[in-house]
Each structure stands twice: as C-alpha cells, then as structure tokens.
Amino acid sequence: MAAGLAAAALTACGGGGDISSSLEAVFSARTAGKLEIFAVDTAGARIRRLSDVDGSDSAPAWSSNRQQIAFLSDRDGVPAVWLMDAVGQSERRAFPNELGQVTRFFWAPDSRRISYEVVRAGAAEVVIGDVSSGKKSTLVQGLGQVQLGGWSPDGVWVLYTVLDGPEQGVHRKNPAGVDSVRLTMDRDLNPRWSGDGKRVAFNRRAGDGSLWLVTADRDGRNEKVVYQRPRSDPEFDWSPDGKRLAFVSDGDGTPEVYVATADGKRVTRLTSNQAAERWPRWSRDGRTILFLSDSDGDFDMYTMQPDGSSQTRVADTDEDEQEPDW
C-alpha cells in the first residue's frame, strides 16, 4: 500500500504544512465505518486526514481561491454544507438555519457564495447562500424533481435541470436578477458549464436507457452529441479551456476513461484494463487528469496526462476513495 489511512492519521487535522497548492486533491474515504475527508499531495502521494468526527463527511470541494473546503456532513443529524479552512481547521456549518437535507452543492467562482440542492417535505429546491453571513435565498422551488448544476464562470448564472413535468429540461437562472432561460426540453441530467463560458454539457437519458453526453451553446442551440454509447458513470468534467471533456464509459467492455472534443468529432480512450475507472477530474491548468481505479481491488486515486500517458497512483487507502476534487 503506497500510503494508507494509518499514514494519513499521523498528519490529521491540519498538521504538517499548507495544503492549498494546486497539486493538492481532496477526497472522501471510509474509515471505522464512516466517511471522512482527506487531502493528498498528488506530486508526493502524501495523504492527510482532515476530518474526524461522529457522522459521515463527504463530497469535499475547494473554493475557487483555494482558501476553503466545503463538504457535506450529517454530524448534526441531517446532511448539511460545512466548511473548513485549507488545512482542515475551523470547521463550521455554512448555513445553520437550514433544516432541509442538502444533497449537492457548488461553489460560486467568487468563493463567497454556494448554491445547494435541498430536500424539504419531499420536494427539492435550489438555494443560494453567502458563506460569510450565512444568509440564503431560494432560487428554484415548486418545479417537481429538480437537480442542481454548476455556475457560469462569470458567476452570473446557475444551471439546474427539471427531471419531470412541463418544465422538464436544463435551465439557467440569474441569482442576482430575474432572468431564467430554458435550454432543453428532454430528461437531461448533471448540467455543467464549460470553463470558457461558451457552452454547457449534460447527460441525456435516451429511450433505450443509455446515457448520452451532449453539449450545447449557452442558449441551448447547436446541440452536439459527444458520446452515445453505453456509459457506466454519469460523472464528466470539462477541460479548463472548454475544448474537451473527460468521462467514463463501458462501451468497450469495462468502465474506462475517455476524452472527447466538445463537438464529439474526436473521442480517445485513455485507460485500458479489466478494472473499473471513475470520477475523472482535470487539473486547473489542464495538464493532468485525476481519476479513480479499482485495479487492485478497491478504488484508489491516479493521475495521468490528457493523452493517457504517465499514469501514477497518488493515493492508496484501505477503503474505496470517492469524490475527488482539486
């Protein structure tokens, strides 16, 4: 084992230096029957444990300025957004007055706001919260099954999708204004904005049950089907320049990592093995892709170049690693 949870525990809770470098990834992993947050230096494969409390902590995400890490925690009995600083200290609940169950969230580019998806009385809503004051406002409610997407790079728009009913499809809405634009009318999932702000990508559930990867411009025009063979994992990630997408598909037999151009004209498989890969994530400079693989029996973290070369294991824990972000 290259670096396990025992090694991580030795540098837990923020000791041993600054983890705010662009080479640091955060992730969740199970230990003692619960999920906790960890960080790893992807250059040196040094793992550090950042949380250790009752309950489970999951879905860690860096703020754009890399000064804070947001994550989901049920330590108070209900899943909520929590914050810690860049070395795993100063943990606090971001929105203490939120009584619903938070199911996903996204940092705004300004590192001051977080959009989150919350379930109240069986209905999903989208809320915008200010992390300094804790104040929040409802962006979307009363539309049935709603799934939150990401922010536009300029912080003006939030993507979301309605999964059923007359408003079905991907929408974008301006949290500071009143404008709302409907982009699609299909059962589309996981909308994400490209890094250059020109296009959006989303998953489309086809009639045969397969999961397509589709892109469109910011008004929903000029749709391009990037990939429509079977896909085992709905997660995908835009390259920072908005020209390519990394994703996982089992179209060739096992779940492998692929990269495609945004128009779908060129698709390249990056991994080739009998294991399963998950969660591809581009580095912020676009030079490296991080991903998870269960090639040795559980999911560990690896990095590689965008052409699939220089594959390197950077984190190996005793349990499956999940939900990486860097």
C-alpha positions as CSV (number, residue, x, y, z in Angstrom):
1,M,0.0,0.0,0.0
2,A,1.6,3.2,-1.1
3,A,0.1,5.4,1.6
4,G,-2.7,4.2,3.7
5,L,-5.1,5.5,6.3
6,A,-2.6,4.8,9.1
7,A,-0.2,7.2,7.5
8,A,-2.9,9.7,7.0
9,A,-3.9,9.7,10.6
10,L,-0.3,10.7,11.6
11,T,-0.9,14.1,9.9
12,A,-4.5,14.6,10.6
13,C,-6.4,17.8,11.3
14,G,-4.2,20.3,9.6
15,G,-0.7,19.5,10.8
16,G,2.4,19.4,8.7
17,G,2.1,22.3,6.3
18,D,-0.1,24.1,3.8
19,I,-2.3,22.0,1.5
20,S,-3.6,24.9,-0.6
21,S,-1.2,24.2,-3.5
22,S,-2.7,23.4,-6.9
23,L,-1.2,19.9,-6.6
24,E,-3.4,19.0,-3.6
25,A,-6.6,17.0,-4.1
26,V,-9.3,16.4,-1.5
27,F,-11.4,13.3,-1.4
28,S,-13.6,11.2,0.9
29,A,-12.8,7.7,2.1
30,R,-14.4,5.3,4.6
31,T,-12.6,4.6,7.9
32,A,-14.0,3.0,11.0
33,G,-17.4,2.6,9.2
34,K,-17.8,6.3,8.3
35,L,-16.8,8.7,5.5
36,E,-14.1,11.3,6.3
37,I,-12.3,14.0,4.3
38,F,-8.7,13.6,3.3
39,A,-6.1,15.5,1.2
40,V,-3.3,14.2,-0.9
41,D,-0.3,15.9,-2.4
42,T,-0.6,14.5,-5.9
43,A,3.1,15.2,-6.5
44,G,4.3,13.3,-3.4
45,A,1.5,10.9,-2.6
46,R,1.3,12.1,1.0
47,I,-2.2,11.7,2.5
48,R,-3.5,13.7,5.3
49,R,-6.8,13.3,7.2
50,L,-8.8,16.5,7.5
51,S,-11.9,15.4,9.4
52,D,-12.6,13.0,12.3
53,V,-16.0,13.4,13.9
54,D,-19.2,11.5,14.6
55,G,-21.2,11.1,11.4
56,S,-20.0,11.0,7.8
57,D,-18.3,13.7,5.8
58,S,-18.3,13.6,2.0
59,A,-18.2,15.4,-1.3
60,P,-15.3,17.8,-0.5
61,A,-14.8,20.8,-2.9
62,W,-12.2,23.5,-3.0
63,S,-13.3,27.1,-3.2
64,S,-12.0,28.9,-6.4
65,N,-9.5,30.8,-4.3
66,R,-8.4,27.6,-2.6
67,Q,-8.9,29.1,0.9
68,Q,-11.7,26.9,2.0
69,I,-13.1,23.4,1.5
70,A,-16.8,22.8,1.5
71,F,-18.3,19.4,2.2
72,L,-21.4,17.6,3.2
73,S,-21.7,16.3,6.7
74,D,-24.5,14.6,8.7
75,R,-22.8,15.2,12.1
76,D,-25.8,17.2,13.3
77,G,-28.2,14.5,12.2
78,V,-29.1,15.9,8.8
79,P,-26.9,16.3,5.7
80,A,-25.7,20.0,5.5
81,V,-23.0,22.1,3.9
82,W,-20.0,22.5,6.2
83,L,-16.8,24.5,5.7
84,M,-13.2,24.1,6.8
85,D,-10.1,26.1,6.0
86,A,-7.3,25.0,3.7
87,V,-5.5,23.0,6.4
88,G,-8.6,21.2,7.7
89,Q,-9.3,23.5,10.7
90,S,-12.0,26.0,11.7
91,E,-14.9,23.7,10.8
92,R,-18.3,25.2,10.9
93,R,-21.8,24.7,9.4
94,A,-22.2,27.1,6.5
95,F,-25.9,27.7,6.8
96,P,-27.0,26.9,10.4
97,N,-30.7,27.8,9.9
98,E,-31.1,25.3,7.0
99,L,-33.5,22.5,8.2
100,G,-33.7,20.5,5.0
101,Q,-31.4,17.7,3.7
102,V,-28.7,19.1,1.4
103,T,-28.0,16.6,-1.4
104,R,-25.4,18.5,-3.5
105,F,-23.7,21.9,-3.8
106,F,-21.4,24.1,-6.0
107,W,-19.1,26.9,-5.1
108,A,-19.6,30.2,-7.0
109,P,-16.5,31.5,-8.8
110,D,-16.2,34.4,-6.3
111,S,-15.7,31.9,-3.4
112,R,-18.3,33.8,-1.4
113,R,-21.5,32.0,-2.4
114,I,-22.6,28.4,-2.6
115,S,-25.6,27.1,-4.5
116,Y,-27.1,24.0,-3.0
117,E,-29.8,21.5,-3.6
118,V,-32.0,20.8,-0.6
119,V,-35.0,18.5,0.0
120,R,-37.8,19.9,2.2
121,A,-41.0,18.0,2.7
122,G,-40.1,15.6,-0.1
123,A,-39.6,18.4,-2.7
124,A,-36.2,19.6,-4.0
125,E,-35.3,23.3,-4.1
126,V,-32.2,25.3,-5.2
127,V,-30.8,27.8,-2.7
128,I,-28.1,30.4,-2.9
129,G,-26.2,31.1,0.3
130,D,-23.5,33.6,1.4
131,V,-20.7,31.7,3.3
132,S,-19.7,34.8,5.3
133,S,-23.1,35.8,6.6
134,G,-25.0,32.6,6.3
135,K,-27.8,34.4,4.6
136,K,-29.6,32.5,1.9
137,S,-32.3,32.9,-0.8
138,T,-34.3,30.4,-2.8
139,L,-33.5,30.3,-6.5
140,V,-35.8,27.5,-7.6
141,Q,-38.8,25.9,-6.0
142,G,-42.1,24.2,-6.9
143,L,-40.9,22.6,-10.1
144,G,-41.0,19.0,-9.1
145,Q,-37.8,16.9,-9.3
146,V,-35.0,19.5,-9.5
147,Q,-31.3,18.7,-9.8
148,L,-28.7,21.4,-9.3
149,G,-25.9,22.0,-11.9
150,G,-22.9,24.3,-11.9
151,W,-22.2,28.1,-12.0
152,S,-21.2,30.0,-15.1
153,P,-17.5,31.1,-15.0
154,D,-18.6,34.8,-14.5
155,G,-20.8,33.9,-11.6
156,V,-23.9,35.3,-13.3
157,W,-25.9,32.1,-13.9
158,V,-26.7,28.9,-12.1
159,L,-27.6,25.8,-14.1
160,Y,-30.3,23.3,-12.9
161,T,-32.5,20.7,-14.6
162,V,-36.1,19.7,-14.0
163,L,-36.4,15.9,-14.3
164,D,-40.2,15.7,-14.9
165,G,-43.3,17.7,-15.6
166,P,-44.0,20.6,-18.0
167,E,-40.7,22.4,-17.2
168,Q,-38.6,19.3,-17.9
169,G,-35.1,20.1,-19.2
170,V,-32.0,22.2,-18.4
171,H,-32.4,25.8,-17.3
172,R,-30.2,28.6,-16.3
173,K,-31.2,31.4,-13.8
174,N,-29.6,34.6,-12.6
175,P,-29.4,34.6,-8.8
176,A,-28.9,38.4,-8.7
177,G,-31.7,39.2,-11.2
178,V,-35.0,37.8,-12.6
179,D,-33.9,36.2,-15.9
180,S,-34.4,32.5,-16.5
181,V,-33.6,30.7,-19.7
182,R,-34.7,27.2,-20.7
183,L,-32.1,25.4,-22.7
184,T,-33.5,21.9,-23.3
185,M,-36.8,20.0,-23.1
186,D,-35.5,16.5,-22.6
187,R,-34.8,14.4,-19.5
188,D,-31.3,15.8,-19.1
189,L,-29.1,15.4,-16.1
190,N,-26.0,16.9,-14.5
191,P,-25.6,20.2,-16.4
192,R,-22.2,21.8,-16.3
193,W,-20.8,25.0,-17.7
194,S,-17.6,24.9,-19.8
195,G,-14.6,26.7,-18.4
196,D,-14.7,29.4,-21.2
197,G,-18.4,30.1,-20.5
198,K,-19.5,29.4,-24.1
199,R,-21.2,26.0,-23.8
200,V,-22.9,23.7,-21.4
201,A,-22.7,19.9,-21.2
202,F,-25.2,17.4,-19.7
203,N,-26.2,13.8,-19.7
204,R,-29.3,12.8,-21.7
205,R,-31.2,9.7,-20.9
206,A,-32.0,8.0,-24.2
207,G,-35.1,5.9,-24.9
208,D,-33.0,2.7,-24.7
209,G,-31.7,3.6,-21.2
210,S,-28.2,4.6,-22.4
211,L,-26.7,7.8,-21.1
212,W,-25.5,10.2,-23.8
213,L,-23.1,13.1,-23.3
214,V,-24.3,16.2,-25.0
215,T,-23.1,19.8,-25.4
216,A,-25.0,22.9,-26.4
217,D,-24.3,26.6,-26.5
218,R,-25.4,28.9,-23.6
219,D,-28.9,29.3,-25.1
220,G,-29.4,25.6,-25.8
221,R,-28.8,25.9,-29.6
222,N,-26.2,24.0,-31.6
223,E,-26.5,20.7,-29.7
224,K,-23.8,18.2,-30.3
225,V,-23.9,14.5,-29.2
226,V,-20.4,14.0,-27.9
227,Y,-20.9,10.3,-26.9
228,Q,-23.9,8.0,-27.2
229,R,-22.5,4.5,-26.5
230,P,-23.2,2.9,-23.1
231,R,-21.9,4.8,-20.1
232,S,-21.5,3.4,-16.6
233,D,-20.8,6.6,-14.8
234,P,-22.7,9.9,-15.2
235,E,-19.7,11.9,-14.0
236,F,-17.8,14.0,-16.5
237,D,-15.5,17.1,-16.4
238,W,-14.8,19.9,-18.8
239,S,-11.2,20.8,-19.5
240,P,-10.4,24.3,-18.2
241,D,-10.3,25.8,-21.8
242,G,-13.7,24.4,-22.7
243,K,-12.4,22.4,-25.6
244,R,-12.6,18.8,-24.3
245,L,-14.5,16.6,-21.8
246,A,-13.3,13.7,-19.7
247,F,-15.8,10.9,-18.9
248,V,-16.2,7.2,-18.2
249,S,-17.9,4.7,-20.4
250,D,-18.1,0.9,-20.5
251,G,-18.9,0.9,-24.2
252,D,-15.8,-1.2,-24.9
253,G,-16.5,-3.7,-22.1
254,T,-15.2,-2.2,-18.9
255,P,-15.6,1.3,-17.4
256,E,-12.7,3.3,-18.9
257,V,-11.7,6.9,-19.0
258,Y,-12.2,8.8,-22.3
259,V,-11.5,12.3,-23.6
260,A,-13.6,13.8,-26.4
261,T,-13.6,17.2,-28.1
262,A,-16.7,19.3,-27.3
263,D,-18.2,18.7,-30.7
264,G,-17.8,14.9,-30.4
265,K,-15.7,14.6,-33.5
266,R,-12.7,13.0,-31.8
267,V,-13.1,10.5,-28.9
268,T,-10.0,8.9,-27.4
269,R,-9.8,6.1,-24.8
270,L,-7.2,6.9,-22.2
271,T,-7.2,3.7,-20.0
272,S,-7.3,0.1,-21.0
273,N,-7.7,-2.7,-18.4
274,Q,-10.1,-5.1,-16.8
275,A,-10.7,-2.8,-13.8
276,A,-13.3,-0.1,-13.4
277,E,-12.4,3.6,-13.6
278,R,-14.5,6.5,-12.1
279,W,-14.6,10.3,-11.4
280,P,-12.2,11.8,-14.0
281,R,-11.2,15.4,-13.0
282,W,-9.0,17.9,-14.9
283,S,-6.3,19.8,-13.0
284,R,-6.9,23.6,-13.1
285,D,-4.1,24.1,-15.5
286,G,-5.4,21.4,-17.9
287,R,-2.2,19.4,-17.9
288,T,-3.3,16.4,-15.8
289,I,-6.4,14.3,-15.3
290,L,-7.1,12.7,-11.9
291,F,-9.2,9.6,-11.8
292,L,-10.1,6.6,-9.6
293,S,-9.5,2.9,-10.4
294,D,-10.2,-0.3,-8.6
295,S,-7.3,-2.1,-10.4
296,D,-6.0,-3.5,-7.1
297,G,-9.4,-4.4,-5.5
298,D,-10.6,-1.0,-4.3
299,F,-10.8,2.5,-5.7
300,D,-7.5,4.3,-5.5
301,M,-6.5,7.7,-7.0
302,Y,-4.3,8.1,-10.0
303,T,-3.2,10.9,-12.3
304,M,-2.3,10.8,-16.0
305,Q,-1.6,13.1,-18.9
306,P,-4.5,14.1,-21.2
307,D,-3.3,11.5,-23.7
308,G,-3.3,8.7,-21.1
309,S,0.4,8.6,-20.5
310,S,2.3,8.9,-17.2
311,Q,-0.3,7.1,-15.2
312,T,0.7,7.3,-11.5
313,R,-1.0,6.2,-8.3
314,V,-1.1,9.1,-5.9
315,A,-3.4,7.8,-3.1
316,D,-4.0,4.3,-1.8
317,T,-6.2,3.9,1.3
318,D,-7.7,0.8,2.9
319,E,-11.2,1.5,1.5
320,D,-12.6,3.0,-1.7
321,E,-11.7,6.6,-2.3
322,Q,-14.6,8.8,-3.6
323,E,-15.5,12.2,-4.9
324,P,-12.1,13.7,-5.6
325,D,-11.6,17.4,-6.3
326,W,-8.6,19.6,-7.0
